[in-house]
C-alpha cells in the first residue's frame, strides 16, 4: 500500500531518477540562444511600455522625449553586452557574476551579488509571469477578474515541470522564442513600411487624452521624470548576463561560441526594442497606470483592462482580430513564461552553490527524486507567488522592484572584472597581450561606471515606488547568509575530531521511565537489561498518589528484580523532576553516561497521537540538552499499526513480515 | 534565566500551587444559591425577549399570546425544579445527569447526556457572554461596532481567571447575583405599582410598527409560531440542574440544604420571569430580529442597536438616564458573565470525569499549575470563542442552538430517575416508604415525559434555525467518545502484562549511523561501545560519491576499530536504505534486538534547527515502527546551547554547572 502523500508525489513528479542519470548535453549556438536569452529578449514585451507609462505621468506633451530615453537604454544595453562578452571569455566555468565578484573583490561583494541575483531571479519569475498574463488578458479581456489566479496557476505549472526535472529539449525553447522574434520583426517591418507609404498605423488609444492634464513641469521635475522613465526602460536589460552563467553548456570552443551568441542576442534585443519603440511613437499608443485616467476610454475602466503596448501595436498594424494579432499574443505570453523558467534554472543552481559554500541551509544542496534541486525550486515558487499575490499580479508595480538587483550584480561584476584585468596585467609582459588586456579593462571599467550610475539613478527614482523593499532585502539576505555560514563554520570547528579518542564513559547507568505496569514497560526493562548496564533503575513520577500506590503494589506483586524509585512532584510536573533526578545522577557519577529508556506507543492513526506520548515527547526534547545522556526510545507498536506500516514500508512485504512474525512467535513461545 | 513563554505563563497564571492545597470549603445556602444559580437566574435577562421576538414574526397582533406562552414556561420550570429536587435527594454525590443516566440507563444514554451537557456548557458561555454584551451595548450604544471584540475580551478574561484557579469566594458571586435579583424585583414592583395607579410605563418602542405587516396566519402556522415562541422561552430553564451537580459543596445536611436551595431558586426564577413578562406586556415593548424592520425607528438601523427588553423596561419604569437604569444594566451584564463562569466550572470537571472513564483524552484529566483543569478550560474557551465569532456575537442567533442540549439531558436524567425508583421499589417493602417512592417516581415520570415533549418541540421548531448543528454535534461527540474509549481499552488489553516475562532478547546488535567523521560520531561510537553490544557496526548512506570517499578515507586514517558499511542509495534517499538494512539485520537475527544510535545536534536558536537534523528526525520517526528496534539519540550540545540551557533548567545552576564542567574537563584530559 502506498501512502496518499507518496502517491500524489508520484503523480506530480513521476518515478524517481537514479543519480547516474545526471549528465549534460552540449548545445549548439542556435539552441543556446533561445535557452539562455529568452529572458532578455522577452523584456521587449514590457520595456517600451514602462517608458511610455512614466513619461505620460508628466503629461502627453512629454512623450516626445521617448526616443531619447529609448536611445539611452540602447546604449546601455550595448555596453552591458560588450562587458559581459569579456566575462564569458575570462570565466568560461560559468560561475557568472557571483564567481567574478567573490574571486576578485572578496567575500562581502560576492555575497551582495549572490543576494542581488537571488532577488533578481524571484523578480524575473514574478514580472515575466505577470507580463505574460497581461498579454493573455489583452487578447481575452474577459479573463481580467482571474488575473491573480492565472498568475498563480502559471507558477504552479512551472514549479511542477521543474520539480519533474524536465530537461527542456532545446526545441521547447527554440520554437516560441524564434516565433516571438519573428513576429516582432514582422510587425516592425510591416508597420514601418505602412508608415513610409504614408498609411501610418494608428493605435486604438491614440485619441485618448490624459486626465488630469498636467501643468508644465519645472526643470528639476522634468529631469527626474526622464531619469525615472530611463530607469523603467532598463528592464530591457534584465537577464542579459544569463549566457555568462551557461558557458559550460556550449559546444566547443565554448567561450568563443558563447561570446558570439551574446553578440547575437545584443543585436536582436536592440533591434526589437528600437523597432517596437519606434512603432509605439508612430501609432501614438497611450498607456496609463489606471485605465480610468484615460479621457475618451469607452467601457467600464475597472472591468476592461488596458491592453499592452505590444497588443495595441500589433492590433494597429494587422487589425485587432487578425490571426497575426493572436499569434503575437500567444508567442509573447509563451516567451514570457519561458523567461520565468530561466529563473527556475538559475535560482536553485545558485542556492545549491551557496549551500555548498555553507552560506545557505544544506537542504538546498541536495537533489530531489528527479535530480532537480527541489527545495530551491519550491522556495523560489513560494516567494514569487507571495509577491504576485501581494502586488495583485500587476507587472507595472512589480517592475519597480526589479532593476535594483539586476544593476547591483552588473556593477559589482564589472568592477570585479576590472580587478581581474589588473591582476592579469601584473602577470603579463607581452606588449600585444597587454594592449588587449588594457582594452578589455577599459570596456569593463566603462561598464562598471555606467551601470553603477544607472544603479544610483534607479535607486533614487524608484525608491519610494517599491525599490526600497529590495534595498532592504539584499542586506538582510547577506546578513542571513553570513550568519548561516558562521554557524556552520562554528559547528565544523567544534566537531573536528581530536585525539581525545572516543570519550568512552567509565560506566553506563540505565534509567527506565515507568508510567504504569504494562507490556511496554516490561519491554523497556527487557531491552535495557539486554545492554548490560552497570546499574539499572526504574523511576516513576508521583503525580497522583492513588495511581502511584497502585503501581507500587503491582510492581511488588510482579516481583520485578529492579528497584522502582518514586520521584515526588508536588507541582504535578513530569519533565522537571525527571531532569533533576538525571542531573543528580550525573553529578554523583561525573565520568559515567546515563542512558534513559522511554517506552513509547506507536499508533496507526494520526488522532491517536493526541491520546498518547504527550509528556514523553516533551521529556525527550529536554533530555537532549543534557551532556552525557543518551535517550533511547523503546517503541511499542500497537496492533493496528504493525500491519498497516509493514505493508507500507516493505519492498517485499511477504518475506519480511514472515520474518517478523517468526520473531514474535519465538519470543512468545 | 526564564524563557519568555514561562515568564508570560507566570504573569498570567501566578505561581504554581502544590497539589496538597486542593481542598474544599463547604457553602452555606445563602452563598450556594448565587454560586450555582446565577445561570438559571440570569436567563430572565433574555427569556422574555426571545418569546416576544418570535411572536412578533407573526405580527404585532399575536403578542397577546405572550401570557399563555410564558405561563407554559413557568409550569415547565416548576416541573423541572421539582424533578431535580428528587435527583439531589437521591444522588447526593453530585454526579448530576451524567451519573444518573449512566447508572440507570446504561452507557449510551450516559454518553448522550455527557455530550449534551458539554454542548450545553459551551452554549452557556457563548449565549451568556453575548447577552451580557447586549446589555452593555444597550447602556452605551457607541460600543456596537466592537460587539464581537468585547465578547472575545470577556471570554479571554474568564479563561485567564479560571486558569489562575481563582476559587471564587462566595461573595464575588453573591453580590452581583443578589443585586440583580433585587433590581429586577424592584423594577417589577415599581412598574406594576405605576400600572395599578393608572400611570402605566410605556416602552420607547411601544409606538413602533413592524414592517412588513403580516396577513393572518393559518391555524397550523399559528400553532407552529406559538410552539416556536415557547421553545425560545424555554431558555429560562437553562442551568436549572446546576445545583444537582454541586451537592457535595453544601453544608450538612447536604442533600436537604441543596433541595431547599433548589426550591428557592425555582421560586425566585418564576417570580422574576413572570414579572418581567408582565411588564413587557404592560409597557408594549417591541423587539425584532432586525432593527430596520421597525417602522418609526429613528436613526441608522445598522449603527444603532435595538435595546434589550430588560433595558427598555427599566428605562420605561425609571427613565433612560436614571441611576437605576445604569445599575440594572451593570448588574445584568455582571450576572450574565457569572453565568458564563459556571460553565467554566462545569465543563472542565465533566471532561475530567469523562477522561478518567477514558472517554476523552487523558490530558483533560490532569490539573494544571494552579490545580485547575487547564486543558478543559482552554478547550471550552476556544470552542465558545469560535461560536461567538461565527455568529457575530448575536445572542438571539446563538440561543437557537442552546435548548436542544439542555432538554436532552433533562429528559434522559428524568428517565434515569424513573428507572432508579423502579429499582428502589423492588427492594423496598415498607408501605410508607413505597408510597413515598411511588410519588417520587410519578414526579420524575411526569418530568421525563414533559421535557421529552419539549425536546421534540424544540428540535422541530428550531431545527432549521441552527439547532441542526447541535443535533449533528451530539452524535458526533458520542461517537468520538466511544472511539476514544475503544482505543484506550484496546491499548490497555494489549499492554496487560503477561507471564512471558520481560522479552529479554538474545543479543544486541548496535548500529551507529554516520553522516561524517566528527566528534558527534566519535561520541556516538563511544556511547554505543559502552553498552557492550554483541555486535557493533557503523553505517553510512552513499548519497554523494565524493563525500562518501572522503569519509571512508578519514575513517581509515583515524583507524577506527569498527567496520564502516556503505549503503548505496541510487535515489539519494536516507530513510529507506537504512530501514532496509535494519530489516535485513532483523531477519537474519530474529531473536535479537537492534539498537540504532543516531548522533544529533542540539542547537540553541530555533532557526538553527532548520540547518540540522532534518533527515535524522524523519529516520527516527520511521524506525519507531520497527518491532525489536531501539532508537537511541546521542545528543551533541553545541557550545552556545550548553550555557543557555543550563541557566534555564537548573534550580541551583552554579553547583551543577560546576559538576558538568568537571565532567567535561576530566574527559578531555
Interface residues (C-beta under 8 A of the other chain):
Chain A: X16 X17 X18 X19 X20 X361 X362 X363 X366 X367 X368 X369 X484 X487 X488 X490 X491 X492 X494 X495 X496 X497 X498 X500 X501 X502 X503 X504 X505 X507 X508 X517 X518 X519 X520 X521 X522 X523 X525 X526 X527 X529 X530 X531 X532 X533 X543 X554 X558 X570 X571 X572 X576 X579 X580 X583 X586 X587 X590 X591 X593 X595 X597 X600 X601 X602 X608 X610 X611 X612 X614 X620 X622 X623 X624 X625 X626 X627 X628 X629 X630 X631 X632 X633 X634 X635 X636 X637 X638 X639 X641 X642 X645 X649 X650 X651 X655 X656 X659 X660 X662 X663 X664 X666 X667 X668
Chain B: X16 X17 X18 X19 X20 X361 X362 X363 X366 X367 X368 X369 X484 X487 X488 X490 X491 X492 X494 X495 X496 X497 X498 X500 X501 X502 X503 X504 X505 X507 X508 X517 X518 X519 X520 X521 X522 X523 X525 X526 X527 X529 X530 X531 X532 X533 X543 X554 X558 X570 X571 X572 X576 X579 X580 X583 X586 X587 X590 X591 X593 X595 X597 X600 X601 X602 X608 X610 X611 X612 X614 X620 X622 X623 X624 X625 X626 X627 X628 X629 X630 X631 X632 X633 X634 X635 X636 X637 X638 X639 X641 X642 X645 X649 X650 X651 X655 X656 X659 X660 X662 X663 X664 X666 X667 X668
